[in-house]
Amino acid sequence: MPRTEKDRIQFIRAALQQHTDCWDEERPRMRRYRNAYLTRFYEDMDSSDSDSSIRVETADAYASIESLMGSLFTKYPSVEVAPDVTGRGDLILTKELSNNFLKTCRSQIENAARMALIYTHSFLKLAPRESNALLGKIAMRAVPPWQVILDRDAAAWEDSRFIGHVYYISVDEATEKFGAKKWHGSGQRDYFTDSERNTDRSYRSYGDSADLPNEYLYIEIVEMYDFINNELLFWSSAWKSGEELLERAAIPVLTFDGRPMSNIVPFYFARRPDRPMEGYSALGRVYDQCFEKNILRTFWANAVRRDSRQFIYKEGAFDDEALAKITSGVDGAMIPVDNDTISGLIDVVPVVPISSNHAAYLNYIEQDLQKGSLTAGFTRGEASRATATEVTALMQYTASELGKMARDRDATIEQAVLLYIRMLLPLIDDKEKLVIATTEGAKVLTSQKIDADWTFYATDGGSTPMTDALRKQQITGLIPILIQLGIPMAAIKDELIKLFELPVTFSEVAPAAPTSTSTIGNTLAGPPAPEAVVSNAIGGV
């Protein structure tokens, strides 16, 4: 049954409202995670004695996330390309285009990974942009999860019936993209600070004013991909109160076999088992421990500052001048006392020490942090007294945990590269004859050369500092066995040069040394006597 424009708008409003309600409910939790990572743990906490008490915050939340990031991103992302089974396309050219694109996207991929660890998940969005060069006409940006409308009932990303993106553009940009319209612009809204919402999304944000120029006025756009009806819809409540669509078109990007694709790539490190489209925060796993540690350290800090030296004295035993001498601490000061003995005149106020239960509790918190962070202590720069065998076992365990996360990272990179190639196809003009430098020399880029059923594999799969060290140790230990098996020394040398990233000049074969006449004569005469060998070895007699 064909849909009317009213049906499409109703569909967008319903999906947007469900998305809004979900992330409105999640906002306090997301704000707590963000504040913990930014070491602003107490920002949203009210305390009646905040002026008199001292607050101490540890950096455990930041360390937990950044230790994972440091292990997951050790190199620039890159991919290998498996050929099309039918022989279509140019594999070398496609690989060169893909890796050149990834070199420009490292920071965005890392930003998306960091958000996926702190919050529940994140996304990468590829979108056209103005550029004089063809290869610069597609840009990648990291997108937070509260900006992407998901089909939460889908069992997998490929089964999604729709995907939407909610974002802001300036009034001038909206006019350039959708034509001159009577826009109702407003200040750009921040997810963490603005909480006013209503059904028609016509809330007012901070900085709204009728006198603001267009550079400070924004339009909220909903970009919706309807995969069932193969439609790309643009809608905004800032024009005609959302009663009409801004634009409707067929989805422009298709897979090799003709299925529609959105320009959004998901980035998950963990998912809810019963709701695969909903992610799970790595920081949320240790947030309670960070909370308890900050509260305990704050209590300690205030208790230590109250742990001061105090004295009591018998009233009337000292006049003001004598008390001044006692408190000044002057060496050799003489203080007169009108008593036969000084016993009972002045005494120390006892201070009760903090219970040892606090230290024991802190140890339990540290153990829980260790279990929830997935990484061993030495990956965060912590010294330990573990033996080499224990460290190796920890490396293997940590590598397996990080390896799972690395596979999730690789899947996102592979999907992003596939989307880039498919988005590049309609932008290529075969008449321009754009030349691309490859390992096989210069090649002319045409749409036919990259239009194939490619399969991409991230080459940095599972690579972390621990896995790299373990792999180097294993391969160097195998060298004697490889030699006994008859593996050519040249092949072993090339593998070691690649593994340890040694200079390529190490693979060059040194020229053979010139053979002298005396050497030839000695060779024809047979091997030297044992005495001669020993004599040569010690330098002669």
Disulfide bonds with the S-S distance in Angstrom:
none
